Amino acid sequence: MRWRAADYRATFVILNETHHWIQANQGHEMAQTIAGNVGKSRGGGGRTMEITNAPLPGEESVAEQTWHAWSKIAEGKARDSGMYYDSVESPPVDLADPDQLRAGIIAARGDADWLDVEWIVSTIYSGVMPRARSQRMFLNQLVTAEDQLIDPADWDACAADEVLTPGDEITLGFDGGKSDDATALVAVRVRDRLIVPLGVWEKPDGPSGDGWEVDRQEVDGAVRNALERYAVSAFFADVALWESFVDAWSEDYRDRLLIKASARSAVGRDMRGGLQELTAANERLVSAIENHQVRHGGDGSPLGRTLRRHVMNARRRPNRFGLSFGKDSRESPRKVDAYAATLLADLARHRFIESGKTRAPERSGAVYFF
């Protein structure tokens, strides 16, 4: 009997330990080849399954790419490809506390009760593995990259069941892109520093993103809706790529805003200048998150999940004035624009509070005779 490749199509392929599949060892090419072969399965019945520990952030392993792809689907930012994602992870624990560590290992192992908990504890305490590797290997936790700006645990601890209501006094921050970079509009409520993303526009993944550009009229509508719906005391918008729109917003709403974004504009705040002020604002916001002095709506909504992803993508970038932020690299696909918009909104709030100005109460329109 003669064997022909055309008679044998992949029906089920297991991709094991994909946290080790990286560009340098041809892991990316292997994953793409498998995906192509499974895609040719008869009747579309082929499937793949990844078995992996938590990936190392920033290494761009196949496991990390899969996690990012699933995050986009969960946010509604990517087409649902039928991916099923299941990760049993330990809650945050103090590794120095043996009882907490045991509880974390038991939580992470799920029904794999053949794993020896005490042996794993002794392995972690032996000092052979770095702390982050122990967390990934035995607790299945997505640890932070060494240069990550915000710790996920700190961000998640600021979650609150809060929403904006019409008429709330807020400040706005805007960071705009055109095609590759994202565009984001974020509000911060003045009275309690509640962070609320009002819109994030990103290029779709895959072929649907070819030639994509942000819908500027839709963004303009979202900005104007926010300015009409809430009591906006200050609005700081990065001018790059959006100069004409920023000029229009400034002209139309300058009389309502109590704080000017810059000497030249009521709204325009060029992030390419004023590095010292932006660095101080970044340090202030990072400290507030670490000390749980801000609030946000959590990741219960698609926009909340998108904001969290952008915040987690932000990296520490020291400069001569202190600690600033940036992407992994200039061409990194991991966007941080929603964090940039949050920073501008928080800076606007800070400037407003420091000014000592207050918004006059609105008149009811009622007339009383005595």
N, C-alpha and C positions, 0 to 999 in steps of 0.2 A: 504494500500500500504506500503510495507516494504522499508525503506530508506537504501541504500547501498552507502558507501563512494566512491566505485569505479565508481559509476554512476555520481559523481559530481567532476569535476576538476576545479581548479582555472583558470579563464579566464582573469580577470582584478583585480589587487590588488593595492590599494593606500597605500603607506608607508608615513605617515604624520610626519613631524617634525623629520626627521632622524638625525638632528644635536644633538638630545637627545638620540639617540640609541647608547649606548656604551657597552663595555664588562661588566661593573659592573651591569647593569640592564638587562642583557641577550639580549641586542639589536642586537649584532652580530649574536647570535644563531637564533633569530627571522628572521633576514634578510636572513640568509642561508637557513632556513626552507622554507620561502616563495619562494626563488629562486628555490629550489628543486621541490616544488609543481608546480610552474608555468612551469618549464621545462618539466613536465609530461603532459602538456595540450594537448588535442587532436589536432593533426595536427600542433603542434607547434604554436598555435594561441594565447597563453597566453601572457599577458603583465603586467608589473609593472610600476608604476609612483611614483617617490619621490617628495614630496612637502616639502621644507625646507628653513630655513634661512641659511645664510652663517655659516659654521661650525667653531668651535673654533680650531685653529691650534694646533696640538699635542695631542688632546684628543682622536684621533683615532675613532671618531664616524663613523657611517655608511655613513653619508653625506660626511665626509672627505675622506673616502675610495673610494666613488663614484667619487669624484673630482679627486683624484689621478689616478684612473683607466681611466677616460676620458682624463687626461693629457697624459698618456702613449699612448693612441690610437691616439691622435692628433699629437704626436711626431713620430708616426710610430713604436713605441717600443712594441706595443701589438696588437694582432689580433683585428680587428674591429668586435665587438659583436653586432652591430646594435644599440648601445646606442645613444640616442638623448639628448644632453645637452643644456639647454637654461637657461641663467642666466641674468637677467636685473639688472645691478649694477649702483650705482652712480659713477660718475667720482670723483677723489680726490677733496675734498672741505675742507675749513676751518670751523670747527664746531663752532668756536667762532663768525663767521660772519653769522647772521641770514638769510641774503639774499642768501648766498652761501648754507647754510644748507637747506633752502626751495627748492632751485633749485635741490639739490642732492636728496631730498625726492621725488620730482616730477619725477625725472629721474628714480629712483628706483621702484616707484610704477607702472610704465607703464600705462596700461589702467585701473588699479584699482582705478578709480577716486572717489570711495566712501570713500577712506581714507581721514581723516581730517588732512591736512598738519599742520595747526596751533596747533592742539591738540598734534601731534607728536613732534613739535618743543618744546612745553611747557613740554612734558614728558622728552625730552632729557635734557632740561635746569633745570629740577627739581632736578637733582643730585642723583636721586634714582638709576639709572643704571650707571655702569662704562662706560667710554668712548668707550672701545672696544665693549662692548655688544650693545651699541646704534648703532655703525657702522654696526654690524652684523645684528641686528634686523630691523633697519629702512632704512639703506642705502645698505644693502645686500653686504657689502664689506668684502672680505677675509682679515681680519686684521692680522698683524704679531704676531707671538708668542712673549712672553715677552723676551725670550732670543735669538730671531732671530738676526743673524749677520748683514744682509743687508736688509734694508727696500725696499719692492718691488717698491715703487714710485721712490726711488733714482736710483735703477737699470734701471728701464724703461726710466727714464729721460736721460740716457746715450746712448740710441739707436740712431744709425745713419745709413744712407743708404750708407754703405761702404763695400767693399770686398777687399780681398787680390788679388794682381796680381803677375804673375811670376816675380821673380827677386826682390820683395820687401825685404827690410832688416827686419828680425824678430828675436825674441828669442822664444824658445820652452820650454814647460813644459810638463812633463809626469808623470802620477800616474797610476800604474798598479795593477790589481787584477788577480785572477785566475778563481774563479767560482762564489762566492757570491758578492764580491766587484766589482765595475765597473772599467773599464780601460779607461783612457782619455788622449788625446793629444791635447794641446791648444797652439796657437800661439799668440804673442803680437807684433804688428808692432812697430818698434823702434821710428819712427818719430812722431807718434801721439797716441801711447798707445791703438791702436785698438785691441780688444780681439776677436779672431776668433777660435772657436772649429773646429779642423780638424778631430776628430773622438772620439766617445764615444761608448764603447761596454759594454752592460749590459745583465745580465741573464734575459731571457723572463719570464713574469709572467705565472702562471698556469702550466699545465703538460709539456708543451714544454720546461720548464726550468729545468726539472728533469735531473740531470747528466750533465748539461751544463757546458762547460768550454770555456773561450775566445779562439778564433783562433789566436794563437801567430804569425803564419806566416802572417796572414792578417794584424795584428798590426805592425809587423816588416816592411811589405811592405809600410804601410801608413807613418811610421816614415822615412824610407829611401826616399820615394817620396817627403816628405816635405823638407828633407835635400838637395835634388837635385833641387827642384823646386824654392826654395827661397834662399836668401842670409842669412843664419843662423849664427848670430854672437855669440850666446850662447845657450846651450841646457842643462837644468837641469832636470834629470830624477830620481825619487825615485827608489832606487835599490831593495826594498823588493819584492821578488818573481820573479824578472826579472834580476837577477844578470848577467847571461850569455849574455843576449841580450844587457844590458847596457854596458858590457865590449866590445862587438862587435861593438856597435855604437861608443864608445869612440875610439877604435882602428882604425876604418875605417874613422872617420871624425875629429879626433883631430886637424889635420893640418889646417882645414878650420875654426875652432872655435877660436874666439879671446879671450874668457874668459873661464877658467876652472871652472867646477862646484864645485870641491873640490880639496884638496891637492893630493888626490889619483887617481882622475879620471877627464877626460875632460868633461864627461857627468853625471856620478853618483853623486847624492846629496841625501844622506840618510836622510829622514824626521824624523827618530827616534833620530837623533842627531842634534846639533846646534839649540836648542830650542830658544835661545835668538834672533838669526838672523831671524828665521822663524816667531817669534812673532812680531818683528819689521816690517817684510815684510807684515804680515797680517794687522797690524795697518795702515801701509802706504797705502795698497790697499783699505781697508775699507774707509779711509779718502778720497782717490781719488774718489771713487764711490759716497760718500756723497756729494762731492763738484763738481761732474760731470766733473772730469778731465780725465776720461777714456771714451772709446767709444766701442760699440759692435754692431753687426748687428741686434739686436732686436730678436723677436721671430717669424720672418717671415719664418723661415726654421725649419725643424725637429731638426737639431743640435742646432739651436739657442734656441728652446724651451727646449731641454734637458739641455743645459747649464743653462738656467734660473732656471729650477727646482732644479738642484744641488746647485746653489747659494742660492736659497730660503730655501733649507734644512739645510744650514750651521747654526750652533748655536754658541753663544758666550761662550768661555771657557777661563776665566781669569787664569793666572798663575803668578808665582813670577816675571816674566819679563814684564807682561802687558796682552794684549788681544789676545788670540789665537782663534782657531775654532775647531769644532768637529761635530759629528752626534748627534741626539737626545739621543741615547744610543749606547753602543757597538754593540748590535745586531739589531739595527734599520734598516728596509728595505729602509729608505729614504737616498739615496746615496749623497755624497758630493765630489766624486772623481774629477769631472770636475772643481769644485772650487779649489781643491788642485792643479790640473795641472795648472790652471790659476795663482795661487799664485806663483808656481815655475817659470812659464814663466815671470811673472812680476818681480820677484826677479832677474832673469837672466838679464832682461832689465836694472834694476836698477844698478846692478853690472857693466854691460857693459858701461852705461853712466858715472858712477862714475870713471871708469878706465881712461876715456879720450881717449881711443883708437878709431880709425876710420878704416873703411874698405877701402882698396885701390881700386880706380876705376878699373874696368875690362878693359883690353886692347882690342881695337877693332880688332886687327889683321891686320890692314891696314898699308902699308909701303909707305912713301912719299919720293920722291927724289927732290932735289933742285939743 
